[in-house]
Amino acid sequence: MQASGYPAAAALGQASAPVQVSVILPVHDAELWLDECLGSVLQQDFEGSMELSIFNDASKDKSMTIIEKWKEKLEGSGILVVIGGHDSPSPRGVGYSKNQAIAQSSGSYLCFLDSDDVMMPQRVRLQHAAAVRHPTSIIGCQVRREPPNSTERYTRWINQLAPDQLLTQVFTSNGPTVIMPTWFCSRAWFSHVGPFDEGGRGVPEDLLFFHEHLRKGGGLVRVDQSLLLYRYHPGAATHSVLETTIWTHRVRFLEEWALPHWATFTIWNAGRQGRRLYRSLTAGSRCKVVAFCDVDENKIKKGFYCYENSQDLTGGAFEDNLRSLNLQEGRDFLHFS
């Protein structure tokens, strides 16, 4: 959708050679952050060709004025700026805006940037080098949180996961192990996996894309340098996604991607979350649970967990399911937090 006041992307400028990297920037009412964000694009030390693709999602503040100011500075430094958007009464959402920004761009690689974040000067250079080596992977990086003391536990998790944990930790409550604001990938791979879901507000488009990426055999790589200032504030789009929505997608992906390969498994958590997981599973998956594990002596003393009035789908009868709570060495443990 191209509204009046937004020239066709192709009319904004033509590069004499193919663009190597497109920075993908969706914008909605971002006037507080845009100067710092766009300044960080200008400061990139990447020596290849680069463009900035901006899609303005019905901003009502001064975002477009700031963008136009920076367009001249960026293009004066050799960075092509492509601007699209719409001025409808309501925004279409992050997924739609990212898809539109990608569609109007031309780079062989895509560097995703949120309008409230700030890139370190070496980000594009280092992530591009990693993406060339790993063409079917999502490339992430470590982050520095702003304010510094916000989400300390989450920030440690982002930055300290070991390479193998980028895959083994995909079912945790924290969401994608390589977080969306740090994503960098080839256009070819994005086209193979995507596009983003365009359901709008409340839809975790990054998590849905992440799951599809894994389904198609994509890899996960993190550049172990802090390449992004990752801002935390109440207006961030991530706050519009309900925890129950994330939970439902996590459980369904778990049942699709992992549980079919396990004859039995143990849930590591005998508390509220472990019981919630058990109740969220389909009947077929519940039958594979052989135990709940925990280190809390008060929970272990109970000896069993009684889940009453569960439907036996094969016989149609109701039965009580007793699951022993044991501290044991099992082959397949599931730690759900």
C-alpha positions in Angstrom: 0.0 0.0 0.0 1.5 3.3 -1.1 -0.4 6.3 0.2 -0.3 9.8 -1.3 2.7 11.8 -0.2 5.0 8.7 -0.4 6.8 8.5 -3.8 7.3 5.1 -5.3 10.4 3.6 -3.8 12.2 3.2 -7.1 11.9 6.9 -7.7 13.9 7.9 -4.7 17.3 6.9 -6.2 19.1 4.3 -8.1 22.4 2.7 -7.1 24.9 2.1 -9.9 25.8 -1.2 -8.4 23.8 -3.9 -6.5 23.2 -2.9 -2.9 24.8 -5.3 -0.5 22.9 -4.5 2.8 19.5 -3.0 3.3 18.8 -1.7 6.8 15.1 -2.4 7.5 13.5 0.3 9.6 9.7 0.3 10.4 8.6 3.5 12.1 5.5 4.5 14.1 5.5 7.6 16.2 9.2 7.3 17.0 10.2 11.0 17.2 11.8 10.5 20.6 14.4 8.0 19.3 14.8 8.6 15.6 17.7 11.1 15.7 19.9 8.7 17.6 18.7 5.7 15.6 19.3 7.3 12.2 22.6 8.8 13.4 23.8 5.2 14.1 23.1 4.2 10.5 25.3 7.1 9.3 28.1 6.0 11.6 28.4 2.4 10.2 32.0 1.5 9.2 30.8 -1.1 6.6 32.7 -0.4 3.4 30.3 -2.1 1.1 27.1 -0.6 -0.4 24.2 0.1 2.0 20.7 1.5 1.8 18.2 2.4 4.5 14.6 1.3 3.8 12.1 3.1 6.0 8.4 2.4 6.1 6.3 4.9 8.1 3.3 3.1 9.6 0.8 6.0 10.0 2.9 8.1 12.4 1.1 11.1 13.8 4.1 12.8 15.4 7.2 14.4 13.8 8.8 11.2 12.6 8.6 12.1 8.9 10.1 15.5 9.5 13.1 13.9 11.2 13.4 11.2 8.5 13.5 13.8 5.7 16.2 15.8 7.6 18.4 12.7 7.9 17.7 11.5 4.3 19.9 14.3 2.9 22.7 13.6 5.4 22.6 9.8 4.7 22.5 10.1 0.9 25.3 12.7 1.1 27.4 9.9 2.7 26.5 7.4 0.0 23.7 5.6 1.8 20.6 5.4 -0.4 17.4 6.1 1.5 14.1 4.5 0.4 11.0 5.8 2.1 7.5 4.3 2.0 4.5 4.4 4.2 0.9 5.3 4.6 -1.1 7.9 6.5 -4.2 5.9 7.3 -6.0 6.6 10.6 -4.5 3.5 12.2 -1.2 1.7 11.9 -1.1 -1.7 10.2 1.5 -3.2 12.6 5.1 -4.2 12.8 4.8 -7.3 10.7 3.2 -5.4 7.8 5.7 -2.5 8.1 8.7 -4.8 8.0 7.3 -6.7 5.0 6.8 -3.4 3.2 10.2 -2.1 4.0 11.8 -5.3 2.7 9.7 -5.3 -0.5 10.8 -1.7 -1.4 14.5 -2.5 -0.6 17.1 -4.1 -2.9 20.0 -5.3 -0.7 21.3 -8.9 -0.8 21.3 -8.9 3.0 18.8 -7.5 5.5 19.8 -5.8 8.7 16.7 -5.3 11.0 16.6 -2.2 13.1 13.9 -0.9 15.5 13.4 2.8 15.5 14.0 3.1 19.3 17.4 1.3 19.1 20.9 2.3 18.3 23.5 0.4 16.3 27.2 0.3 17.2 29.4 1.4 14.3 30.7 -2.1 13.5 27.3 -3.9 13.5 26.6 -4.1 9.8 30.3 -5.0 9.0 30.5 -7.8 11.5 27.1 -9.3 11.0 27.4 -9.2 7.2 30.7 -11.1 7.5 28.9 -13.7 9.6 25.9 -13.9 7.2 28.2 -14.6 4.3 29.7 -17.5 6.2 26.2 -18.8 7.3 23.8 -18.1 4.4 20.8 -20.0 5.9 21.2 -18.6 9.5 19.7 -15.8 11.4 22.7 -13.8 12.7 22.3 -12.0 16.1 24.5 -10.2 18.5 25.0 -9.3 22.1 23.2 -6.1 23.3 23.5 -3.4 25.8 20.2 -2.5 27.6 19.0 1.0 28.1 18.3 1.8 30.9 21.2 -0.3 32.1 19.4 -1.9 35.1 16.2 -2.9 33.2 15.5 -6.6 32.5 18.9 -7.6 33.9 18.0 -11.3 34.0 16.7 -11.3 30.4 19.7 -9.3 29.2 22.1 -11.9 30.7 20.2 -14.6 29.0 20.4 -12.9 25.6 24.1 -12.3 25.9 25.4 -15.5 27.7 23.7 -18.4 25.9 26.3 -20.8 24.6 26.2 -21.6 20.9 24.4 -24.9 21.4 21.8 -23.3 23.7 20.7 -21.0 20.9 18.8 -24.2 19.8 18.2 -26.0 23.0 16.7 -23.0 24.7 14.1 -22.1 22.0 11.2 -23.2 24.2 11.9 -20.9 27.1 9.6 -18.1 28.1 12.0 -15.5 26.8 11.1 -16.2 23.2 13.6 -16.3 20.3 17.1 -17.1 21.5 18.4 -14.6 18.9 16.2 -11.6 19.6 14.5 -9.8 16.7 16.1 -6.3 17.1 19.5 -8.0 16.4 18.5 -10.0 13.3 20.6 -10.0 10.1 20.1 -12.5 7.3 20.3 -12.9 3.5 17.4 -11.8 1.4 17.3 -15.2 -0.2 16.8 -16.9 3.1 14.2 -14.5 4.3 12.2 -15.0 1.1 12.5 -18.8 1.7 11.1 -18.5 5.2 8.9 -15.4 5.3 7.1 -13.1 5.1 6.2 -11.9 8.6 2.7 -12.4 9.9 0.7 -9.2 9.3 -2.0 -9.8 12.0 -1.1 -6.5 13.6 -1.1 -5.5 17.3 -0.8 -8.4 19.7 0.7 -10.9 17.2 4.3 -12.1 17.9 5.5 -11.9 14.3 9.1 -12.4 15.3 8.3 -15.6 17.2 6.2 -17.0 14.4 8.9 -16.3 11.8 11.5 -17.8 14.2 9.6 -21.0 14.4 9.2 -21.2 10.7 12.9 -20.5 10.3 13.6 -23.6 12.5 11.1 -25.7 10.7 13.0 -25.1 7.4 16.3 -26.0 8.9 17.7 -22.6 9.5 20.7 -22.0 11.8 21.3 -19.6 14.6 24.5 -17.6 15.0 25.4 -14.8 17.5 28.2 -12.4 17.0 29.7 -12.2 20.5 30.1 -8.4 20.6 27.6 -5.8 21.9 26.5 -4.3 18.6 23.1 -2.8 19.6 21.8 -0.5 22.3 18.5 -2.2 23.0 16.0 0.2 24.6 13.4 -0.7 27.1 10.4 1.6 27.6 6.6 1.2 28.2 5.7 2.1 24.6 7.6 -0.8 23.0 5.6 -2.9 20.6 6.6 -6.1 22.4 4.3 -5.1 25.3 1.2 -5.5 23.2 1.7 -9.2 22.9 -0.1 -11.1 25.7 1.8 -13.7 27.7 -0.9 -16.2 27.1 -0.5 -15.8 23.3 3.3 -16.5 23.6 2.6 -19.5 25.8 0.1 -21.0 23.3 2.6 -20.7 20.4 5.4 -22.1 22.5 3.4 -25.2 23.5 2.1 -25.9 20.0 5.7 -25.6 18.5 7.0 -27.9 21.3 4.4 -30.5 20.4 5.2 -30.2 16.7 9.0 -29.9 16.7 10.2 -31.9 19.7 7.7 -34.2 21.3 7.1 -36.5 18.3 10.7 -37.6 18.6 10.3 -38.7 22.3 8.6 -41.8 23.4 8.5 -40.4 27.0 9.7 -37.3 28.7 10.0 -35.7 32.2 8.8 -32.2 33.0 11.5 -30.4 35.1 9.2 -28.3 37.2 6.7 -29.6 39.7 5.3 -26.2 40.5 2.7 -24.0 38.8 4.5 -23.8 35.4 5.1 -27.5 35.2 1.4 -28.2 35.9 0.4 -25.5 33.5 2.5 -27.1 30.8 1.0 -30.5 31.5 -2.6 -29.2 31.2 -1.7 -27.3 28.0 -0.6 -30.4 26.2 -2.8 -32.5 24.0 -4.0 -35.8 25.4 -1.4 -37.7 23.3 1.4 -35.6 24.6 0.2 -35.9 28.2 0.5 -39.7 27.9 4.2 -39.4 27.3 4.9 -37.6 30.6 6.4 -40.2 33.0 7.4 -37.8 35.8 7.7 -34.3 37.2 11.1 -33.4 38.5 12.0 -30.8 41.1 14.6 -29.9 43.8 12.0 -28.4 46.1 11.6 -30.8 49.0 8.1 -29.6 49.8 7.0 -30.5 46.3 8.8 -33.9 46.4 7.1 -34.9 49.6 3.8 -34.9 47.9 4.9 -37.9 45.9 2.5 -37.5 43.0 0.5 -35.1 41.0 -3.2 -35.9 40.5 -4.8 -34.4 37.4 -8.4 -35.2 37.7 -11.2 -35.5 35.1 -8.9 -35.8 32.1 -10.5 -37.3 29.0 -9.3 -40.7 27.8 -10.0 -40.1 24.1 -9.7 -43.8 23.1 -12.3 -45.1 25.5 -14.3 -42.0 26.3 -14.0 -42.6 30.0 -12.6 -40.2 32.6 -9.6 -41.2 34.6 -7.3 -39.8 37.1 -3.7 -39.4 35.9 -1.0 -40.0 38.5 2.5 -38.8 37.7 5.3 -39.6 40.1 7.5 -36.8 41.3 11.0 -38.3 41.3 14.5 -36.8 41.2 15.9 -39.2 38.6 18.3 -39.2 35.7 16.2 -39.3 32.6 17.1 -39.2 29.0 14.6 -36.6 27.9 14.0 -33.8 30.3 11.9 -30.8 29.5 12.6 -27.6 31.6 9.7 -25.3 30.9 9.9 -21.9 32.6 
